[in-house]
Amino acid sequence: MSSRLSQYLVAALAVTTAVATNLAAAQQPLAPVNGFPTQPLRIVSPFPAGGGNDAVSRVVATRLSQVLGQSAVTDNRGGAGGNIGTRYVAEAKADGYTVLTSQVSIMAVNPTLYRSPGFDPIKQFIPVTQINAAPLAIVVSANAPWKTFEELATQAKAQPQKITYATPGNGTLSHLVGVVLDKDSNVSLQHVPYKGAGPAINDLLGGQVDVLITSTSSVAGFIQTGRMRALAVTSPRRLGVFTKVPTLEDLGYRNARFEDWYGFFVPAGTSPERVALLNRAIVQVLQMPDVVKTINEGGSDVVANTPEAFAAQLKQDISRWSQIVKLSGAHVD
């Protein structure tokens, strides 16, 4: 299990425990709107149980039950890079009782990466709220020769494709960061895709690859213990836990802002009243101090925006990522 997943699972357990011991402090349920909700909600996680998406779903589901006065149960439907669970929700009844937790790689990357993803993120879904924004980190092992990103970039430009960079897989955000660095700035690294962040981390530490691009939460523990060195992050600003690590924008790289996110969606056709109530409830959960702490410790910031703002973000991300996927040449049949 990767460091990132472990951190989310531990955090999820911590929130669940806090709920059990602090029921007296729980907020009163929101009043139903036109008879909604009167039955349990199903929160579909399009990944197997134990993953980061699943852990985020459970953190929110635990508190959402309190806020809505109805139980919220996580339903794992993994497979095909998240497409199976996403398709399931796209075809579900649009009554507000089936909710999808998804992320940018599924909603903005998969429609171009996969020849037949089986869903349309714009036509078949209504965004409810964005949970978080999580940057990526460019890291090397502690004994690597590069002390700064500038040193790495200088060698990569002088010796194209000699330095290898690992990612959790073809077409992932991490892979696409490498594509943009190559196309826009001639920082030419040789891509080595893995099946997940865990194997990539192991090979970086073992010296089989030179560089790793992955989520900050996957490698935070290794950076803090000195086993890895962070050269740069892809966030718009420096991270509070790594204030000395520059952003790529700090270093002058254009188009270098990359952030992963999780968010909630319901099937198209769900009534505006129910979407609005779900938004209010989930935003209320995301503003709870211990939930904020859990998400921050996972290496990201809470967003908790409106459906309209999230819809605009989704359209912007689809436009951007579809172009980058095409540029990369990556595809999955």
N, C-alpha and C positions, 0 to 999 in steps of 0.2 A: 504494500500500500504506500502511495506516495506521501511525502511530508505534507503536501497541501491537503490531501484527503484526510489524513490523520488529524490535522489541526481543526478542520471543519467538524469532524466527528466528535472530537473532544469538546469543542465549543458547543456543539448541539446538545451533548449530554449535560454540559454545565447549565445551559439554559433550561433544559427539562427539569433538572434538579431544583433550580431556582424557582420554577413555577410551582413545584410540589411543596416547597417550604415557605412560599410567600403568597399563598392564595389570598390572605387577608388584604394584601395590598393591590390585588388585581383590580383593574378598572371595570366598571359596570358595562355590560354588553350594550352595543349600539341598538337603537330601536329598529325593528324590522321596517322595511319599506314595501308597501303593498303586498304584505304577506311573505316577504323574502328576507332572510332564509327561514324555512321551517323544517329543514332536514339537513343531514350531514353534507359537508362539501368534500369533494374528491380533488386532491391536488396531485396532478400527474407529473412525475419526474421522469423525463425521457432517457434516464440512465439507470443502470442497475443499482440496487441498494448498496450503500457504502461509499458512493461517489460524492464529489463536492456539491453537485447540483442537488442530490438527495439530501445531504446534510442541511443545506440552506432551506430546502423545502420543509424539513422537519422542525427547524428552528422557528420558522414563521407559523407553521401549522399549529404548533403547541400553543402559541399565544393567540392565534386567530380564533381558536375555539372559544377562548375567554371573551374576546372582543365582540364576536358575533352571537355568542350564546348557543352555538351549534358546534358539534365536533367537526374537525377538519382532518381528514385521513390522507396520508401520502400513499400514492399508488405508483409503484415503479414499473415502467414499461420501456426498458432499454432496448438498444439494437440499432444498427445502421447509422451510427453516429448521431443518435438522437431523433432520427426521422420517424421511427416506428411510433414512439409515444406522442410525438408532435402530430402525426397524421391521425392518431386516435382521437386527440382533442379536437382537431379540425373537423372531424366527422361526428362529434358528440352533439347532444341536444344543447341548443343555445339558451339555457335557462339559468346560467350563473352558478350551477352546482358542480360543474366540471371546470377546473382551472389548471392551466399549464404553467409550470416554472421552466423557463427556457433561458438560453444565453445567446450572445451575439454570434457565436460560431454556427449555431443551428439556424437561427432566423435570418442572418445576413450573409453567411458564407455558404452554407449547404445548398441553397437554391441554385447557386452557380457551380459549386464544386461537384455536386451529384447530377448525373444526367437526368435522373427521375427521382427527386426527393419525396414526391408524393403529397406535397402541400404547397400552398401559396401564402407566404407570411403576411401579405397585405390584404388579399381578398378573403382569406379564411379566418383571420384573427382580429381581435380588438385588443390593443395593449391596455393594461390596467395600471401598472406602475413599474418603474425600473427600481430594482433593489439596490444595486451597487455599481461602482465603477472600479475596476481592478487593472492596474498597469502590468506590464511585463518587465522582466529584468534581463539584462545581458550580463552573464556571469562567467567566470573562469575558476579553475581550481586555485587553491592558495599558492601552489608552486608554479603557476603559469608565468611566463616571462613578461606578460603585459600588465603594467600597473595601472594604466589608464585606457579609456576607450580610444583616445587619440593614437596611442602606441599601436593598438590592435588595428585600427583603421589604416594607419600608415603602411603597415606590413601587408594588409589585405589588398591595398591598392597596388603595391609594388610586386606582389606575388599572388595574382588572382587565382582563386580556387585551391590554394595550398592549405589554408587554415579551415578546419572543419567546424561546423556548428550543428549541434544536436537540437531537435525539437520533439514535442510529443507526437508529431505525425505530419504527413503531407496535407497541405491545405489548412492547417491550423493557423491561428493568429501568429504564433511564434514563427512558423515557416514564412508567412507573408511579410513579417518584419524584415527578415533576411532578403526577401525579394526586393522590397522597397529600398533598402540600403544599397543593394547592388545597382538597381536601375537608376536611382536618383543621385547616388553619391559615389558610385564605383567602388564601394566597399564590398569586394567580391569574396564571399565565403562559400565553401562547399557544403551543401545541405546533407545532413544525415538524419533521416526521419526514424522515429521510434514509435512503439505502440504504447504511448503514455509517457508521462513525465518521470515516473519511477525508474524505468530502465535507462532513460537518458541521463538522469542524475547519477546513477551508479557508474555509467561509463565515463562521465566527466570526471568523477572522483577517481576512477581507475586509470585515467589517462588515455582511454581509447578515442576520445574526441577532445577538441581544443576549447570549444566555447559552447555554452548552453543558453538558449533563449526560452524562457518559460515564465509562468506567473510568479510574482514576487512571493506569494504565500507558499509556493512549492519549495523555495530555496531560502526563505528568511532564517530558518533555524541553522542552516549550514553557514550562512553569512555571519550570523551572530556568534557562532562558535569558532570562526576563523578557518573553516574548511573550504570556503569559497570566497571569492572576491567579486563584488558587484562593480561593473565598469560603467553602467548607465541604466536608466529606467525610461520607460516610454510614456510616463504620465505627463500632464501639462505642468506639473509643479513637483518639487522634490517631496519625497515622502517623509513624514514625521519620524519614522523609525530609522530612516537612512538619510539623514539630512546632508551628509557629505557626498552622497552619490548623485552625480549630475543627471539631468534629463538629456535626452538626445537633442531636444530643442535648445537647451542651454549651450550645447556644443555646436549649434549652428546647422543641424540637420533638418531640412524641411520635410514636410509630410511625415514626420516621425512621431506623431502622437497616436498611440495605440492603446485602447483600453477594452478589456473584456467586461461583460456585464451579465448579471442574471436579471430576469424580470418575469412578471406575471401577465398571462394572456387568457382570454376567454374566446370561445368560438364566435365568429361573425354572426350577427343577428341577435346577440344578447342585448336586452333592453338597456337604454342609457341609465335608467334608475338603478338597475342592478350593478352595472359597471361602476357607477358613482359610489354606491355603498361599499362595494368590494375595495375600491380605491381608498375610501376613508378608513376602512378597517385595517387594510394592510399598511397604509402609511402610519396609522396609529401604532401598530406593532413595531414598525421599523424605527419609530422615534423613541421606543422604550430604551432606557439607558443600558440595560444589560444586553439587549439585542444589538444596539449600536456598538458596544464593546466587543461583542462576538464577531461582528462583521469587520470591524477595524483590525482586530487581532488576526483575522484571516488575510490581511494585506490589502484591504479595499475601503472605500468610503461609501457611506450610505447616500443614496440619491432620493428615493421616495418622492417622485414627481407626479404630475397629473397625467391622465391618459393622453391628453393632447400633446404634452411635451414629450412623452415617451414615444408616441406615434411619429412625431417629427424626427426624433433621434433614430428610430428604426429605419425610416426612409433614407435618412442621411447615411446610415451605416450600410444599408443594402447597396446604395449607389457607389459608395467608396469601395467596399469589399468585393463587389462583383467585378469591378475593373481590375483590382489587384489579383484576384484569383485567375482571371483570364491572362493577365500578364505573367503569372507564375507558370502557367501551363498545367497546373495540377487538376486532376479530375478523378472521380470515382464512378465506375459503371453501376 
